[in-house]
Amino acid sequence: MKLVFAGTPQFAAVILRGLHAARHEIIAVYTQPDRPAGRGRKPRPSAVRQLATDLGLPVRQPPSLRDPGEPAVLSALAPQAMVVAAYGLILPAPVLAIPPLGCINVHASLLPRWRGAAPIQRAILAGDSDTGVSIMRMAQGLDTGPVLAQRHCVIGALDTAGSVHDRLAELGRDALLDVLSRLTQGHVIETAQDDAQASYAHRIDKREARIDWREHAVQIARKVRAFNPAPGAWTQLAAAGGQRLEVLLARPGAEAGDAAPGEVIEASGERLCVACGHGSVQLLQVQVQGRRPVSAAEFLNARGVARGERLD
């Protein structure tokens, strides 16, 4: 098919590579403008722009598609369909109307659950046992269009947003390629979403990532998994002058007795357990600011954290 692709992060890059490998004709790649990143705050290209450049595909990076000139540019390209995956910019009505086979979106949830910007993280935070990908024909609303296909994915007890992301990107690629092959033959069934069952995946605010030890242990463990790899759940080592400690992997532990939330109740061998508002959390992998990630055992050997020490 003759396609225009729009996407920005690594999730979208997996989709783009799949389209290219399947020999679809990608006549243009849209991605967000380069953003400042790293310590030097130098503009850094998106994962999609990097891949498109490597593949020799033409790239466009308009700050918005609402500019009156953008629909004219897209119309002149005359794509059969436009594939969108985690683009991050709204497609206005004039753009949605251009491709004769429509604008097809790859969304990382089982719509109508978790419409919006952070479906993977919100699914983990909510304790969902499974999630998936939806291939959807785009409409004016936010992730409200009819669903063309879905594929499911189990969320394991120690799955992080990163591990779920990688599986969903591959599922989304495969489901999309199947839909595109059936779309040209008119063999796609469209299923309207039930708006009454919809939930919204709000964008992640970095302030959510600080661990509140007064919360339930189950919720804290979910937060750790949901915010790995970004923005990273974190706490502070009170005895080290408030040094930041990122928690990369954790699971609910045993009851904490009368220990105060944030109090280390076990620190020996491979076990580092912290009291919560209800229960405790066993920290499995951590990272001191400016250091490499380490297991709980390596952390305890290096720092000698003692029982009774507090995390804030």
MODAZI-V630980 format. One record per residue. N is the residue number from 1. PHI is phi in degrees with one decimal (none if undefined). D_LAST is the distance of its C-alpha to the last C-alpha in Angstrom with 1 decimal. Layout:
n->N phi->PHI d_last->D_LAST
n->N phi->PHI d_last->D_LAST
This chain:
n->1 phi->none d_last->54.8
n->2 phi->-92.7 d_last->54.6
n->3 phi->-123.7 d_last->50.9
n->4 phi->-107.7 d_last->48.6
n->5 phi->-114.4 d_last->45.0
n->6 phi->-134.2 d_last->41.9
n->7 phi->-171.8 d_last->38.3
n->8 phi->-132.8 d_last->35.5
n->9 phi->-85.3 d_last->32.8
n->10 phi->-61.4 d_last->33.2
n->11 phi->-53.7 d_last->33.8
n->12 phi->-69.8 d_last->36.8
n->13 phi->-63.4 d_last->38.0
n->14 phi->-63.0 d_last->38.5
n->15 phi->-64.6 d_last->40.7
n->16 phi->-61.4 d_last->42.6
n->17 phi->-61.4 d_last->43.4
n->18 phi->-64.7 d_last->44.7
n->19 phi->-63.0 d_last->46.9
n->20 phi->-65.6 d_last->48.3
n->21 phi->-64.6 d_last->48.9
n->22 phi->-82.6 d_last->50.8
n->23 phi->67.1 d_last->53.1
n->24 phi->-72.4 d_last->52.4
n->25 phi->-87.3 d_last->53.6
n->26 phi->-96.2 d_last->50.5
n->27 phi->-86.0 d_last->52.2
n->28 phi->-163.9 d_last->49.0
n->29 phi->-119.9 d_last->45.3
n->30 phi->-101.1 d_last->43.1
n->31 phi->-149.3 d_last->39.6
n->32 phi->-69.1 d_last->37.2
n->33 phi->-57.4 d_last->37.7
n->34 phi->-57.4 d_last->35.9
n->35 phi->-114.7 d_last->32.4
n->36 phi->-62.2 d_last->30.8
n->37 phi->-152.7 d_last->28.3
n->38 phi->77.3 d_last->26.8
n->39 phi->-64.9 d_last->26.3
n->40 phi->-81.3 d_last->29.8
n->41 phi->54.1 d_last->29.5
n->42 phi->-82.8 d_last->33.0
n->43 phi->-58.0 d_last->34.4
n->44 phi->-122.6 d_last->33.9
n->45 phi->-68.7 d_last->36.2
n->46 phi->-69.2 d_last->34.9
n->47 phi->-59.4 d_last->35.4
n->48 phi->-69.7 d_last->38.4
n->49 phi->-63.9 d_last->40.0
n->50 phi->-60.8 d_last->39.7
n->51 phi->-67.1 d_last->41.3
n->52 phi->-59.5 d_last->44.0
n->53 phi->-63.8 d_last->44.9
n->54 phi->-61.4 d_last->45.2
n->55 phi->-86.9 d_last->47.4
n->56 phi->73.8 d_last->49.5
n->57 phi->-97.3 d_last->48.8
n->58 phi->-68.1 d_last->49.2
n->59 phi->-118.6 d_last->45.9
n->60 phi->-123.1 d_last->45.4
n->61 phi->-132.9 d_last->42.2
n->62 phi->-67.6 d_last->42.9
n->63 phi->-67.6 d_last->40.0
n->64 phi->-156.4 d_last->41.3
n->65 phi->-98.0 d_last->44.1
n->66 phi->-83.2 d_last->45.1
n->67 phi->-60.7 d_last->47.2
n->68 phi->-56.3 d_last->50.8
n->69 phi->-78.0 d_last->51.8
n->70 phi->-66.5 d_last->49.4
n->71 phi->-58.8 d_last->51.2
n->72 phi->-65.7 d_last->54.4
n->73 phi->-63.6 d_last->53.1
n->74 phi->-64.5 d_last->51.9
n->75 phi->-62.2 d_last->55.2
n->76 phi->-66.3 d_last->57.1
n->77 phi->-71.2 d_last->55.3
n->78 phi->53.9 d_last->56.6
n->79 phi->-74.8 d_last->54.1
n->80 phi->-72.5 d_last->54.9
n->81 phi->-150.3 d_last->51.2
n->82 phi->-118.8 d_last->47.9
n->83 phi->-100.3 d_last->44.9
n->84 phi->-124.4 d_last->41.4
n->85 phi->-145.5 d_last->38.1
n->86 phi->50.6 d_last->34.8
n->87 phi->-72.6 d_last->36.7
n->88 phi->92.1 d_last->34.4
n->89 phi->-122.4 d_last->37.3
n->90 phi->-76.9 d_last->39.3
n->91 phi->-93.5 d_last->42.9
n->92 phi->-71.2 d_last->45.2
n->93 phi->-53.4 d_last->48.3
n->94 phi->-60.3 d_last->50.8
n->95 phi->-75.1 d_last->48.9
n->96 phi->-59.1 d_last->48.5
n->97 phi->-84.6 d_last->52.2
n->98 phi->-74.2 d_last->53.3
n->99 phi->-71.8 d_last->53.2
n->100 phi->-62.8 d_last->55.9
n->101 phi->-96.8 d_last->53.7
n->102 phi->90.7 d_last->50.7
n->103 phi->-102.0 d_last->47.1
n->104 phi->-107.9 d_last->45.4
n->105 phi->-107.2 d_last->41.6
n->106 phi->-103.0 d_last->39.4
n->107 phi->-117.3 d_last->36.4
n->108 phi->-87.2 d_last->33.6
n->109 phi->-162.1 d_last->33.6
n->110 phi->-93.1 d_last->36.2
n->111 phi->-56.0 d_last->37.4
n->112 phi->-87.4 d_last->37.3
n->113 phi->-74.3 d_last->33.8
n->114 phi->63.8 d_last->31.2
n->115 phi->-70.0 d_last->33.3
n->116 phi->115.6 d_last->31.5
n->117 phi->-82.6 d_last->29.4
n->118 phi->-131.0 d_last->26.7
n->119 phi->-66.7 d_last->28.5
n->120 phi->-69.1 d_last->27.0
n->121 phi->-63.0 d_last->23.4
n->122 phi->-68.5 d_last->24.2
n->123 phi->-63.8 d_last->26.3
n->124 phi->-68.9 d_last->23.5
n->125 phi->-60.4 d_last->21.0
n->126 phi->-80.8 d_last->23.8
n->127 phi->79.0 d_last->24.5
n->128 phi->-60.5 d_last->28.0
n->129 phi->-84.5 d_last->29.9
n->130 phi->-150.1 d_last->32.0
n->131 phi->-149.0 d_last->32.5
n->132 phi->169.3 d_last->35.2
n->133 phi->-125.3 d_last->37.0
n->134 phi->-124.6 d_last->39.5
n->135 phi->-100.0 d_last->42.5
n->136 phi->-131.7 d_last->43.3
n->137 phi->-83.2 d_last->46.0
n->138 phi->-71.4 d_last->44.3
n->139 phi->-128.7 d_last->45.2
n->140 phi->-66.9 d_last->44.2
n->141 phi->-73.9 d_last->41.2
n->142 phi->-79.6 d_last->37.8
n->143 phi->55.5 d_last->38.3
n->144 phi->-105.2 d_last->40.9
n->145 phi->-69.9 d_last->43.9
n->146 phi->-65.7 d_last->45.8
n->147 phi->-90.8 d_last->44.5
n->148 phi->-98.8 d_last->46.8
n->149 phi->-166.8 d_last->45.0
n->150 phi->-140.3 d_last->41.8
n->151 phi->-134.5 d_last->40.5
n->152 phi->-96.7 d_last->37.8
n->153 phi->-148.2 d_last->34.9
n->154 phi->-74.5 d_last->33.0
n->155 phi->-100.4 d_last->29.2
n->156 phi->-76.2 d_last->28.3
n->157 phi->-62.2 d_last->25.5
n->158 phi->-115.4 d_last->23.8
n->159 phi->-65.3 d_last->25.2
n->160 phi->-107.0 d_last->23.1
n->161 phi->-58.6 d_last->24.1
n->162 phi->-67.1 d_last->25.7
n->163 phi->-70.1 d_last->27.8
n->164 phi->-66.9 d_last->28.9
n->165 phi->-53.9 d_last->29.7
n->166 phi->-64.9 d_last->32.0
n->167 phi->-68.4 d_last->33.9
n->168 phi->-68.5 d_last->34.3
n->169 phi->-61.2 d_last->35.6
n->170 phi->-70.0 d_last->38.4
n->171 phi->-63.1 d_last->39.2
n->172 phi->-63.8 d_last->39.4
n->173 phi->-59.1 d_last->41.7
n->174 phi->-66.4 d_last->44.0
n->175 phi->-65.7 d_last->44.1
n->176 phi->-62.8 d_last->45.0
n->177 phi->-60.6 d_last->47.8
n->178 phi->-65.6 d_last->49.2
n->179 phi->-63.4 d_last->49.2
n->180 phi->-62.9 d_last->50.8
n->181 phi->-67.3 d_last->53.6
n->182 phi->-83.0 d_last->54.3
n->183 phi->-63.0 d_last->53.9
n->184 phi->-68.3 d_last->57.0
n->185 phi->-95.9 d_last->59.0
n->186 phi->72.9 d_last->58.0
n->187 phi->-105.0 d_last->56.5
n->188 phi->-98.0 d_last->53.1
n->189 phi->-99.2 d_last->52.3
n->190 phi->-98.2 d_last->50.0
n->191 phi->-116.8 d_last->48.0
n->192 phi->-65.3 d_last->46.8
n->193 phi->-78.3 d_last->43.2
n->194 phi->-90.1 d_last->42.6
n->195 phi->-60.4 d_last->40.7
n->196 phi->-66.5 d_last->39.9
n->197 phi->-97.7 d_last->37.8
n->198 phi->-76.0 d_last->35.8
n->199 phi->-133.1 d_last->32.0
n->200 phi->-112.7 d_last->30.3
n->201 phi->-94.6 d_last->27.7
n->202 phi->-59.7 d_last->26.0
n->203 phi->-57.5 d_last->25.0
n->204 phi->-73.0 d_last->21.4
n->205 phi->-96.8 d_last->19.4
n->206 phi->-57.1 d_last->16.8
n->207 phi->-67.2 d_last->14.4
n->208 phi->-68.5 d_last->14.5
n->209 phi->-77.3 d_last->13.0
n->210 phi->-73.5 d_last->9.3
n->211 phi->-75.2 d_last->8.1
n->212 phi->-104.0 d_last->7.9
n->213 phi->-67.8 d_last->7.6
n->214 phi->-78.5 d_last->10.2
n->215 phi->-73.5 d_last->12.7
n->216 phi->-66.8 d_last->15.4
n->217 phi->-58.0 d_last->15.1
n->218 phi->-62.4 d_last->18.0
n->219 phi->-69.3 d_last->16.7
n->220 phi->-65.6 d_last->13.5
n->221 phi->-63.3 d_last->16.0
n->222 phi->-63.9 d_last->18.3
n->223 phi->-61.5 d_last->15.8
n->224 phi->-58.7 d_last->15.3
n->225 phi->-70.2 d_last->19.1
n->226 phi->-68.1 d_last->19.9
n->227 phi->-101.3 d_last->18.1
n->228 phi->-106.6 d_last->19.5
n->229 phi->-94.9 d_last->21.1
n->230 phi->-143.7 d_last->20.1
n->231 phi->-82.4 d_last->18.0
n->232 phi->91.7 d_last->15.6
n->233 phi->-71.2 d_last->12.5
n->234 phi->-146.0 d_last->9.5
n->235 phi->-143.8 d_last->5.8
n->236 phi->-127.2 d_last->5.0
n->237 phi->-86.7 d_last->6.6
n->238 phi->-59.6 d_last->6.2
n->239 phi->-72.1 d_last->9.9
n->240 phi->-107.6 d_last->11.1
n->241 phi->70.1 d_last->10.7
n->242 phi->82.3 d_last->7.8
n->243 phi->-61.4 d_last->9.9
n->244 phi->-74.9 d_last->9.5
n->245 phi->-127.6 d_last->9.9
n->246 phi->-88.9 d_last->12.0
n->247 phi->-103.2 d_last->12.7
n->248 phi->-93.9 d_last->16.5
n->249 phi->-151.9 d_last->17.6
n->250 phi->-156.2 d_last->16.5
n->251 phi->-146.0 d_last->18.4
n->252 phi->-60.5 d_last->18.1
n->253 phi->-114.9 d_last->18.6
n->254 phi->-80.5 d_last->20.1
n->255 phi->-62.7 d_last->19.4
n->256 phi->-102.4 d_last->16.6
n->257 phi->63.3 d_last->18.8
n->258 phi->-99.1 d_last->17.4
n->259 phi->-66.5 d_last->14.0
n->260 phi->-76.9 d_last->11.1
n->261 phi->-55.0 d_last->8.9
n->262 phi->93.8 d_last->6.2
n->263 phi->-84.2 d_last->8.8
n->264 phi->-72.7 d_last->10.9
n->265 phi->-104.6 d_last->14.3
n->266 phi->-152.8 d_last->16.4
n->267 phi->-150.8 d_last->16.6
n->268 phi->-152.9 d_last->20.3
n->269 phi->60.5 d_last->22.7
n->270 phi->-102.1 d_last->21.6
n->271 phi->-106.0 d_last->19.1
n->272 phi->-128.8 d_last->15.3
n->273 phi->-119.3 d_last->14.1
n->274 phi->-127.2 d_last->10.9
n->275 phi->-70.9 d_last->11.4
n->276 phi->-123.6 d_last->11.3
n->277 phi->-60.4 d_last->13.0
n->278 phi->-142.2 d_last->16.1
n->279 phi->80.1 d_last->16.6
n->280 phi->-140.4 d_last->14.6
n->281 phi->-122.7 d_last->14.1
n->282 phi->-95.2 d_last->15.8
n->283 phi->-82.5 d_last->14.6
n->284 phi->-104.8 d_last->18.0
n->285 phi->-145.8 d_last->17.6
n->286 phi->-137.8 d_last->15.0
n->287 phi->-148.3 d_last->15.5
n->288 phi->-71.5 d_last->14.2
n->289 phi->-52.8 d_last->15.0
n->290 phi->87.0 d_last->18.7
n->291 phi->-114.8 d_last->19.5
n->292 phi->-83.8 d_last->21.1
n->293 phi->-64.2 d_last->19.8
n->294 phi->-139.4 d_last->20.0
n->295 phi->-72.3 d_last->20.2
n->296 phi->-60.0 d_last->17.8
n->297 phi->-61.7 d_last->20.8
n->298 phi->-64.4 d_last->21.1
n->299 phi->-63.3 d_last->17.5
n->300 phi->-65.9 d_last->17.8
n->301 phi->-65.5 d_last->21.1
n->302 phi->-79.4 d_last->20.0
n->303 phi->-108.4 d_last->17.0
n->304 phi->67.4 d_last->17.6
n->305 phi->-61.8 d_last->14.2
n->306 phi->-107.4 d_last->15.0
n->307 phi->-59.6 d_last->14.7
n->308 phi->97.5 d_last->12.7
n->309 phi->-66.1 d_last->10.1
n->310 phi->-112.9 d_last->6.4
n->311 phi->-111.0 d_last->3.8
n->312 phi->-109.4 d_last->0.0
